Amino acid sequence: MIGRIVWIGILIALALVTAAAQVDRQARVSPPLATMVPEPFRAFAQARIASNAILGDDAERALAEAERLIERRPVPAQHMRLLANAQFKAEQVEQSAVTVQLAARRGWRDILSQQAMLELALAAGDEAEAARRYAALLLNSRTEDEVLAELGTRTFVNPDGEARSTFTEIVRGGERWHEYFLRRGARAIPPEAFTAIVIDAAEQGAQFDCQAIDRTTKMLNNRDAAQAERFSAAFAEQC
């Protein structure tokens, strides 16, 4: 009899744990469920709770919830970014800067982390690092063209700067994504900088498909006719 009671108790406990885990996962898409997950079982729900706390007025609670999130799910870059936001909210500026760097290293596809790192690089005058972060943002299809345009205006402002030369090297070595770069860059990168980078990359040995060059010229012409003419002339002999 006692064994049966123990067995039933184990089944009930397993059912409760399973239910809590399912609600926790569902909290990813249904934020109101986050607070319904028992505190010891919060993983996905904890990210929602930390985000809400950061948006609130209690900096200490925001930091505590973000730190609890990292304790439970330390790997995702987005979670490190939440911790950085909470640290900044709690006026732990230096710790926040370090955490942002860790987040960016872990998640090259995390847009906000890469954008934060680009801003830090620009503030520090590190044009080469800013260019690398810009490349990560450009290659992420979820980065909005408007964001790339605004950041590009500040990243590539110096015609002879390291940002342009570094980005040119990245383009030259990225043969597998040349077509994507031309299509996206013609829409989002400031026209003068885009034209100069592509021409410089070609002069350094990059090979661009002529059909892609033709399509790019037409797209560029919609933004800046003068740069489109310069772009087309640079590839006239090749294509």
N, C-alpha and C positions, 0 to 999 in steps of 0.2 A: 504493500500500500504506500509506504513511504517512498519507495523507488518510483512508483507511478506518479506521485505528486511532484517529485524532483524532476522527472522527465517532462511532465506538463509545464512545470516552471521554466525549464530550459527552452522549450518550444515557444512559450510566450515571450521570453526574453529575446530569442532570435527574431521573432516576428516584430517586436518593437524596434530592434536595431535595424532590421531591414526596412521597416516603414520610415524610420528616421532618416536612413541613408537615401531613400527614394525622394522624400520631401526635400532633403538637402540638394540633391541633383536638380530637382524641379525648380528650385529657387534661382537657378541660373537664368531661366526664362520667365519666371513669375516672382518678381522681387518681393511682393507682400508676404510670400511664404517664408522668407528668410528668418523672421522673428519667431516663427512657429517651430523651427528646428531646435531641439534641445541643445543647450550650449556645448556639451561634450561632443556632439555629433556634427557640429558646424564645420564645413570645409568650403564648399561652394557658397553656402549661405553667409559665411563669414566675410567673403569679399563684398557682398551686398551691404552687410552691416557696417563694414569699414568705410565703404564709399559714402553711405548715408551719414556716418559720423563726421567724415571729413567735410561734408557740405554743411554741417551744423556749426554751432557756436562754441562747443566745448572742445578745446584743443587737446586737453589731457585725455579725454575719452577717445578722440579720434586717433591719437597716437597709440593708446592702449589697444584699441581694436585692430589697428594696422599691424602692430607687433604680434598680436595673437594670430592674425592671418598668416604672417610669415612663419610663425612657429608650426602652423599646421600644413601650409602649402607653400614652401619656400622657393620652389622652382620657377613658376611662371613670372615672366618679366613684368606683367601687368600688376602683380602683387607687390613687387619691389617698387614700382612707380607709385602705388597707393601709399606705401610706407614713406617714400620721399615727400609726397604731398602732405602727409600727416606731420612729418618732421619739420617741414617748412612752416606749417600752420602753428606748430609749437615753438617756432623761432629757433629751431636747431638747423640753422642754415648750412653750416659746413657738413654736418652729417647728411643733410638732404642732398647736397651736391654729390657726395660720395655714393649714396644710394642710387641716384639717377644714373651714374656711370655704370654701376653694377647691373641695373635694369637694362640699359642699352646694350651691354655686352651679352646679356643672356638672350635678349629678344630683338634681333635685327628687324623683325617684322612688326614690332610694337611702335606705332607711329608717334605717339606722344613722347615716348622715351627717346627716340631718335631726334625728334624735334627739340626736345630739351637739351640734348647733347650738342646739337648744332648751335643752339643759342649760346650755350656755355663756351663753345669753341670760338664763336664770333666775338663774344665779350672778352675772351682771352687773347684775341688776335691770332688764333691758330687757324689760318685759312685752309691748310691741307686737311686737318681733321674735319672742318666744316664741310669741305667738299666730299669727304668720305661719307659723312652722315647724310648729306644731300643725295648722294647716290643711293643709299639705302632707302630713303623716302621715295625717290623717283621709281625705283624698282618695285615698290609696294603699290599694287593697283588700287588699294583703298585710300591712298593719299590723294586729297583733292587737288585738282590743277591750280586752283586759286592759292592754296597753301604753297605749292611749289613755285608759283610765280612770285609771290611775296618774298619767300625765302631766297629765291634765286636772285632777285634784285639786290639783296644785301650780301649774298655770298659771293657773287661774281662781279661785284662793283668795280674791282680793280682789273683792267685789261691785262696787266703784266703780273698779276698776283699769283700766289701759290695755289689759290683755289682753282683757278682756271687750268693751270698746268697739271695739278693733281687729278682733276676731273677728266682732263684730256687723256691722261695715262689710263684711267679707269675705262674710258670709252674705247681706247685703242686695244686694250687687252680683253674686252668683253665681246668677242665675236658672236657668241651665241645669242646675245640680246641686242645686237646692232639695230635690227628692224624695229624692235620695241622701243629702243632709245630714240630713234628718229621720229617715230610716230608720237610718242609721249612728249619728247623734248620740244618738238615743233609747236605743240599746244601749250606747254607750261613754262618752259625756260624762257627768260627774256630773249627776244629775237636776236639782238646783237651778240649776246654771250653765246647763245646756241650756235649761231652761224660760225663764230670764231672757233668754238670748241670742235665742231665737226670738221672744219677745214684743217685745223691744226692736227687733229687725229689722223686725217687722211694723208697729210704731208709726212706724218711719222709712221706711215705704213698700214693704217687701217683700211680695210677693203669694204666698201659699201655697195650694196646691190643697186643697179641703175634704176630699176623700177621703184625701189624704195626712195631713191633720191628724187625721182620725178614726183612721187606722191608727197614727199616732204616739202618740195618746192611749192606745190599748190597750197598745202596747209599753211606754210610760212607766209605765203602771199596774202592770206586772209588777215594776218596780223601786222605785217610790215613789208610793204612792196619792195622797198629799197634793199632790205636784207635778203628777201627772196631772190632778187636779181643778183646780188653778190653771191649767194649760195649756189644758184644755178650756174653762174659763170665759172665758179671754182671747179665744177665737175663737167664742164662742157666737153673737154677733150676725152675724158674717161667714158662719158655716156653720150 
